[in-house]
Amino acid sequence: MQPELFTSTTLGSLILANRMVMAPMTRNRADSAGVATTLMATYYA
């Protein structure tokens, strides 16, 4: 029997191969107020 962590599941309309999910880190380089910086703008451009 497989641990539940390694079984597939759905999240909304997404079908996930397993249950390991990581939150996006798009605000990792934001300033102390959480505002996007020019570095972030360059990255996404």
C-alpha positions in Angstrom: 0.0 0.0 0.0 1.4 3.4 -1.0 1.4 6.3 1.5 -1.3 8.8 0.8 1.4 11.5 0.1 2.4 9.7 -3.1 -1.1 9.1 -4.5 -2.6 11.3 -7.2 -5.3 13.9 -6.3 -7.1 16.8 -7.9 -6.9 20.4 -6.9 -9.7 22.4 -8.6 -9.2 21.6 -12.3 -5.6 20.3 -11.8 -4.8 16.7 -11.7 -1.7 16.2 -9.5 0.6 13.2 -9.7 1.1 13.3 -5.9 0.1 15.4 -2.9 3.4 17.4 -2.5 2.7 21.0 -3.3 4.9 24.1 -2.8 3.5 27.6 -2.6 4.7 30.0 -5.3 7.6 32.2 -4.1 6.9 35.2 -6.4 7.1 37.7 -3.5 10.4 36.3 -2.3 12.3 39.3 -3.7 9.7 41.9 -2.7 10.6 44.8 -0.5 9.7 44.9 3.2 6.1 46.1 2.4 5.6 43.2 0.0 5.8 45.5 -3.1 7.3 44.3 -6.3 10.8 45.7 -7.1 12.5 46.5 -10.4 14.4 43.2 -10.1 11.1 41.4 -10.1 9.8 43.4 -13.1 13.0 42.5 -15.0 12.6 38.8 -14.2 9.0 38.6 -15.3 9.7 40.6 -18.5 
